[in-house]
Amino acid sequence: MEQRAKRIAIVGPAHPYRGGLASIMESMAREFQVRGMEVRITTFTLQYPSILFPGKSQTVDTPAPQDLNIERKLSTINPLSWWRVGRELRRLKPDIVLMKYWTPFMAPCFGTVARLARRNGTTKVICQIDNVEPHEHHIIDKPCNRYFLRSVDGFIYMSEQVHGELKAYTSAPALFAPHPTFNNFGCRVERSEACKRLGLDADTRYALFFGLIRDYKGLDMLLDAWAEFRREGHKLIIAGEFYASRDKYMAQIERLGLQEEVILHDHFIPDAEVKYYFSAADCVVLPYKTATQSGVTQICYNFATPVIVTRVGGLSEIVPDGRVGYVCEPTKEGVRDALERIYEGDRLQRFAEAMTEERRRFTWEAMCDKIEELYAEL
């Protein structure tokens, strides 16, 4: 008898929600479809209440992808929607419910859906987990984590720090798979074209800080380091929407006298524009104070843009020090020294060449292989 195709129900961010998390879930869905599996995605009618969302918009106005089956059914603040989605999954009996977990805020919703889905005795819940303990802590984090994490049959983790934190909550099976490179931002373009698109002077050298601006990402530390690194013909691009106090950073730039050396694009960068930033920049600097992993490092690999990261969380697991960039201490001095070293000699060129080799480790095929391997163990 012919074996039926495996069925996977993905629950988490997807179009029209913006950002890397939605891109991840959609990329995995496409890879599973290539393998002949039946895939459906359940995403949000409401992801965050506006009062809890620090940005300007949670969604994009681009057309929905025609190659994916995406349904908006889940509201994180409406328990009735959790019950409806969970009961529907219990009835449909997918082989796998695949969830993405990055914040305890999602725990009540996701934990309820997972518990209801598993009651059919067939479905296994697998979680690709970004964080266990959040970067910004609240008193309800641990009980929320317990509720969700203990509803999951198995985990895919992307850094050893997350794995260690996970063990405090559950003994469920867990496998490591590194964060894949993003494949939705296109290919690198000529630097001259990228500079023209962004209104930049192609004769200037640029370092890039990219992504949503939160305090734990260390932009203040980078600005202090840049004030000591500063050199003729070099500028720092800050590209991303403020999720922290904009005024605080503007005051710091003024106090350090960096108004002419910092280029601020303080808005959410649409997918179609990302390639221009990474093609124009000599390097990317991620001066995080805390971290598990970072999707920005994988964008760097996609465009072969050398990267400086701090020695926190799992960043050094993804960035081999001295091969594709530098791993430095999370201090002003550490970031400054890494900037000085990366601009010496032909290091930028050598690091870029090495990135094209190293990125072969980070594929969606490998990630989905691990998910299937984990399912086979459950």
C-alpha positions in Angstrom: 0.0 0.0 0.0 1.3 3.4 -0.9 2.4 5.4 2.1 0.7 8.8 2.5 2.7 12.0 2.6 3.7 13.2 6.0 1.5 16.1 7.2 3.0 19.1 9.0 1.1 21.9 10.7 3.2 24.9 11.4 2.0 27.3 14.1 3.7 30.7 14.4 4.6 33.9 12.6 4.0 34.0 8.9 2.7 36.5 6.3 1.4 39.1 6.8 3.6 39.4 9.9 7.0 40.8 9.2 10.5 40.0 10.2 12.9 37.1 10.5 10.6 34.8 12.5 8.0 34.8 9.7 10.7 34.2 7.1 12.0 31.2 9.1 8.6 29.5 9.3 7.9 30.1 5.6 11.4 28.8 4.6 10.9 25.6 6.5 7.4 25.2 5.0 8.8 25.4 1.5 11.6 22.9 2.2 9.1 20.4 3.6 6.9 20.9 0.5 9.9 20.2 -1.7 10.1 16.9 0.1 6.5 16.1 -0.9 4.9 16.7 2.5 1.5 18.4 3.1 2.1 21.6 4.9 -0.3 24.2 6.4 0.6 27.3 8.4 -1.6 28.7 11.1 -0.6 32.3 12.0 -2.0 35.1 14.0 -5.0 37.3 13.6 -3.3 39.3 16.4 0.3 38.6 17.5 0.9 41.4 20.1 -1.6 43.9 21.4 -0.5 47.4 20.3 0.2 48.4 23.9 2.9 45.7 24.1 4.4 46.3 20.6 7.2 48.9 20.6 7.4 49.2 16.8 5.3 51.1 14.3 3.7 48.1 12.5 3.6 44.3 13.0 2.6 43.5 9.4 3.6 44.1 5.8 1.3 45.1 2.9 2.9 42.8 0.3 0.8 40.1 -1.3 0.6 36.8 0.4 2.9 34.1 -1.0 1.0 32.0 -3.5 3.0 28.8 -2.8 2.1 28.5 0.8 -1.2 27.6 2.6 -1.4 30.2 5.4 -4.5 30.7 7.5 -4.9 33.5 10.1 -6.7 31.9 13.1 -4.8 32.5 16.3 -5.0 35.5 18.6 -2.5 35.5 21.5 -5.0 37.2 23.8 -8.2 35.3 22.9 -8.3 31.8 24.6 -11.3 30.8 22.4 -9.0 30.9 19.4 -6.4 28.7 21.2 -9.1 26.1 21.8 -10.5 26.3 18.3 -7.0 25.9 16.7 -6.0 23.2 19.2 -9.2 21.2 18.7 -8.9 21.5 14.9 -5.3 20.1 15.0 -6.5 17.3 17.3 -9.1 16.4 14.7 -6.9 16.7 11.6 -4.1 14.6 13.2 -1.0 16.0 11.5 2.1 14.0 12.1 3.9 17.1 13.4 2.8 20.4 14.9 5.9 22.5 14.4 6.1 25.6 16.6 8.5 28.5 17.0 9.2 29.8 20.5 11.0 33.0 21.3 9.2 34.7 24.2 7.2 33.6 27.3 4.4 35.9 26.1 3.5 33.2 23.6 3.4 30.4 26.2 -0.3 30.5 27.2 -1.4 30.4 23.6 1.1 27.9 22.3 1.0 25.7 25.3 -2.8 25.3 25.1 -2.7 24.6 21.4 0.0 22.0 21.9 -1.8 20.2 24.7 -5.0 20.0 22.8 -3.3 18.8 19.6 -1.4 16.0 21.3 -4.6 14.5 22.8 -5.3 12.6 19.6 -2.5 10.2 20.4 -0.9 10.7 17.0 0.4 14.2 16.6 3.9 15.1 17.9 4.7 18.6 18.9 8.2 19.8 17.9 9.5 23.2 18.8 12.2 25.1 17.1 13.3 27.3 20.0 15.1 30.6 19.8 15.2 31.5 23.5 14.2 30.0 26.8 15.0 32.9 29.2 14.2 36.2 27.5 16.6 39.0 27.1 14.3 41.3 29.2 13.0 39.5 32.3 9.6 39.5 33.9 8.2 37.8 37.0 5.9 35.5 34.9 8.7 34.2 32.6 9.3 30.9 34.5 5.7 29.8 35.0 5.0 30.6 31.4 8.0 28.7 30.2 7.0 25.7 32.3 3.5 25.7 30.9 4.7 25.7 27.3 7.9 23.8 27.4 6.3 20.8 29.2 3.7 20.6 26.4 6.3 19.8 23.8 7.5 16.3 22.6 10.9 17.4 21.3 13.0 20.5 20.6 15.4 21.8 17.9 17.8 24.3 19.6 20.3 26.6 17.8 22.8 27.3 20.6 24.2 25.5 23.6 23.1 28.2 25.9 19.5 27.6 25.0 20.0 23.8 25.4 21.4 24.4 28.9 18.5 26.6 29.9 16.0 24.1 28.4 17.2 21.3 30.6 16.0 23.2 33.7 12.4 22.8 32.5 12.1 19.5 30.6 13.9 16.3 29.8 12.2 16.0 26.3 14.6 15.0 23.5 16.5 17.9 21.9 18.7 18.1 18.9 21.1 20.9 17.7 20.7 22.5 14.3 22.4 25.8 13.5 20.3 28.7 12.3 20.2 28.5 8.5 21.1 31.4 6.2 18.1 33.4 5.0 17.2 32.9 1.3 14.5 35.5 1.0 16.7 38.6 0.7 18.1 38.0 -2.8 21.7 38.1 -3.8 24.6 40.5 -3.3 24.7 43.4 -5.7 27.6 45.6 -6.8 28.7 47.9 -4.1 28.3 51.0 -6.3 24.6 50.1 -7.0 24.0 49.4 -3.3 25.4 52.8 -2.3 23.4 54.6 -5.0 20.2 52.9 -3.8 20.8 54.0 -0.2 22.0 57.5 -1.1 25.5 56.8 0.2 28.9 58.0 -1.1 30.7 55.0 -2.6 34.1 56.5 -1.7 33.3 56.1 2.0 33.8 52.9 4.0 30.9 51.7 6.0 30.4 49.5 9.1 26.8 48.4 9.7 24.6 47.9 12.8 21.5 46.1 11.6 18.2 45.0 13.1 15.6 46.1 15.7 17.3 48.3 18.2 16.9 47.0 21.8 19.1 47.9 24.7 20.6 44.4 25.1 22.0 44.7 21.5 24.7 47.1 22.7 24.3 50.0 20.3 25.5 52.3 23.1 28.7 50.2 23.5 29.3 50.4 19.7 28.8 54.2 19.7 31.4 54.5 22.5 33.8 52.2 20.6 33.3 54.2 17.3 34.1 57.4 19.1 37.6 55.9 19.8 37.9 54.1 16.5 36.9 57.0 14.3 39.0 57.5 11.2 38.8 59.6 8.1 36.6 58.2 5.4 34.7 55.7 7.6 31.1 55.9 8.8 28.7 53.8 10.8 25.3 52.9 9.4 22.5 52.2 12.0 19.7 50.5 10.1 16.6 49.4 12.1 13.6 50.4 14.0 14.0 51.6 17.6 12.4 49.3 20.2 14.2 51.3 22.9 14.4 55.0 23.7 15.5 56.8 20.5 16.2 60.0 22.5 18.8 58.2 24.6 20.9 57.2 21.6 20.5 60.5 19.9 21.8 62.2 23.0 24.8 59.9 23.1 25.6 60.5 19.4 25.5 64.3 20.1 27.6 64.0 23.3 30.3 62.0 21.4 30.3 64.4 18.5 29.3 61.6 16.0 26.6 63.5 14.1 28.7 63.5 10.8 29.9 59.9 11.2 26.7 58.1 12.0 24.1 57.5 9.3 20.7 56.7 10.8 18.0 54.7 8.9 15.7 54.2 11.9 12.9 52.3 10.3 12.1 48.7 9.7 14.1 47.5 6.6 11.8 45.7 4.1 13.1 42.4 2.7 13.7 43.9 -0.7 16.1 46.5 0.7 18.2 44.3 2.9 20.6 43.3 0.2 21.7 46.9 -0.4 22.8 47.4 3.2 24.8 44.2 3.3 26.3 44.9 -0.1 27.3 48.5 0.8 28.9 47.6 4.1 32.4 46.4 4.6 31.4 44.6 7.8 28.6 44.2 10.3 29.0 44.8 14.0 26.8 43.0 16.5 27.9 44.2 19.9 25.3 42.3 21.9 25.4 42.3 25.7 23.4 39.1 25.9 22.4 36.7 23.2 21.5 33.2 22.3 22.0 33.3 18.5 21.3 36.0 16.0 19.5 35.9 12.7 21.6 38.8 11.5 24.8 36.7 11.5 23.0 34.4 9.0 22.2 37.4 6.8 25.9 38.2 6.9 26.7 34.7 5.7 24.1 35.0 2.9 25.8 38.1 1.5 29.4 37.2 2.5 29.7 40.3 4.7 32.3 39.9 7.4 31.0 40.3 11.0 32.1 41.3 14.4 30.2 39.7 17.3 30.7 39.7 21.1 31.6 36.7 23.1 28.1 36.1 24.5 25.6 33.3 24.2 26.0 31.2 21.1 27.4 33.8 18.8 30.9 32.4 18.9 29.5 29.0 17.9 28.4 30.5 14.6 31.3 33.0 13.9 34.7 31.3 13.8 37.1 33.9 15.3 39.6 35.1 12.8 38.1 33.3 9.8 34.9 35.2 8.9 35.3 38.0 11.3 36.1 38.5 15.0 34.7 37.5 18.3 35.5 40.2 20.9 34.7 40.8 24.5 31.4 42.7 25.2 33.2 45.9 26.1 33.8 49.2 24.4 37.5 48.3 24.2 36.8 44.9 22.7 34.6 46.3 20.0 37.0 49.1 19.2 40.0 46.7 18.8 37.9 44.4 16.6 37.1 47.3 14.3 40.7 48.3 14.1 41.8 44.7 13.3 39.1 44.0 10.7 40.2 47.0 8.6 43.9 46.0 8.5 45.5 44.6 5.3 43.3 42.3 3.2 41.3 40.9 6.1 37.9 42.0 4.9 38.6 40.3 1.5 39.8 37.1 3.2 36.9 37.0 5.6 34.4 37.5 2.8 35.9 34.6 0.8 35.8 32.3 3.9 32.1 33.2 4.4 31.2 31.7 1.1 32.7 28.4 2.3 31.4 28.5 5.9 27.8 29.2 4.9 27.5 25.7 3.4 26.9 24.5 7.0 23.8 26.6 7.4 21.0 25.3 5.1 17.3 24.8 5.4 17.8 21.2 4.2 20.0 20.5 7.2 17.5 22.1 9.6 14.6 20.1 8.2 16.7 16.9 8.3 17.1 17.4 12.0 13.4 18.0 12.5 12.6 14.7 10.7 15.4 12.9 12.7 13.8 14.2 15.9 10.4 13.1 14.8 11.7 9.6 14.2 13.0 9.4 17.8 9.7 10.4 19.4 
